[in-house]
Each structure stands twice: as C-alpha cells, then as structure tokens.
Amino acid sequence: MGADKGKKLKVEEKPEVEEVDHIDGELVLSIEKLQEIQDELEKVNEEASDEVLVVEQKYTLIRRPVYDKRNEIIKSIPDFWLTAFLSHPALGDLLNEDDQKIFKYLKSMDVEDCKDVKSGYSITFNFNENPYFENESLVKSFLFSDEGTTKISGTKINWKEGMDISNGVNHEKKGNKRSHEDTSFFTWFCDDQDKTLLEALHDEVAEVIKEDLWPNPLKYFNNEADEDFDDEEGEEGDEEGKDDDEDDDDEDAEE
C-alpha cells in the first residue's frame, strides 16, 4: 500500500513540472517578441537620427550668416566677451587676473560645426594685436571618429618674451601643482590628445561654450542669468513664506 501511495504522489507531481515548463516557454516567447519590437524601435530611431542630422546641417548653414552679422556688432562693444565670460557661472572662475587682461584684446569668438555636424566642431578666439602673444587666432578642435575616439587639437600659443602665463609665471606654487585660481585659461589650448568620445564630451569648457554661451552670449553680457536665478530664489522664498503663513493660520484655527 505504502509503495502505491508513493507512486501516486510522483504521478501527481508531473503536471506541476509540465506547467512550469509551459510558463517558461511562454516567457521566452514573450521576451523574443519584445526583442523584435525593440529592434524595430532601434531602426526607427536610427532613421529619425539621420533625418534630424539632415535638418541640423541645413540650419547650421542658415545660422552662419546670422552669427557673422552678430560677430560684427559685438566687435563694436568693448570687453563684450570678457564680460560674458565673467558673468557665466561656469566660465567666470576659469579666468585669472592675467587671463582677464588678455581677454580685453579678444575681438570675436566663433563656434563652427564640421560640414557633417556629427564629425566634430571647432571653437575659435580671434584677438587684436596684443603684448602677450603673436597669434591672431587660437583654435580648439574636436574631431570625432567612427571608432569612438576623438582627436583634440589646440593652437600652439607663440608667447612674446616674458609673457607666457600658461606656466604660472608670477604665481606661488605648492610643490609641482598650482591652485585652480592660478591655472591660466590658456592652458586649455595645450590639451592636445586623443580621447574616447565619452571623455571628449565631458570637456566641460568646450561643452559650456558651445551649448550655452555661444547660442546667446548677450544673456550673460547683460547678467540676465543672475537675474533669472534671483527670480527663482525669490519665488521659492515666496512659496515657503506662503506655506508658513498657512501653517500659522491652521494652528490659530485649532486653538
């Protein structure tokens, strides 16, 4: 009898195993279908990216003469780029006292994408004749390759005798390192190397100039960024004050 009972139990366990196999099979099938849909979405996204790229290239050409016209007007405004840089929350701290003196000779700046915008871009600083270096223009370029690396190159600065501030002349040193305040902005042009695409995208100076300062430098020249920040802080303060008043009213009502 005992043996028969044992056989019964084993027979009863079989349907459960089959049910688990059935569930696993359905799960695998669902995942495969989901992967097919995901692949389809990836294809659509690639097509969208290609179309967006075509549109972006079109408007890059349309914007170019407008940028040129803007640059001509900026040339007539004293210390425009120096003021815009110093007013920018991320760029202002990068200019030490010597850098600011050199920036007074900066007559124009330009950010230009490659013809194929996904291939890279360059940032150009054009200077009037000055007592610091011989170069009329300093350029920082970022060229992206299909292999995922980026070629970064900068203009070699031809400093006039005794005027090279990139090595920290006239600044106190701690060991072999200089503090952030002593580091010249112009050392940025010396950073020539190959980087991965991710590392290049995290060049904060280039990213901020290209994506934030360049599209609307007037915003920073007019110090509107600080005003916007103050307005936001004021609104937050008003909301907090309102909440406090409401809490006080509730407490009075309970009493």
ABEGO torsion letter per residue (X at the ends): XAAAAAAAAAAAAAAAAAAAAAAAAAAAAAAAAAAAAAAAAAAAAAAAAAAAAAAAAAAAAAAAAAAAAAAAAAAABBGAAAAAAAABAAAAAABBAAAAAAAAABABBBBBBBABAAAEBBBBBBBBBBAABABABBBBBBBBBAAGBBBBBBBBBBBBBGABAAAGBGBBBBEABBBAAABBAAAAAABBBBBBAAAAAABAAAAAAAAAAAABAAAAAAGAAAAAAAAAAAAAAAAAAAAAAAAAAAAAAAX
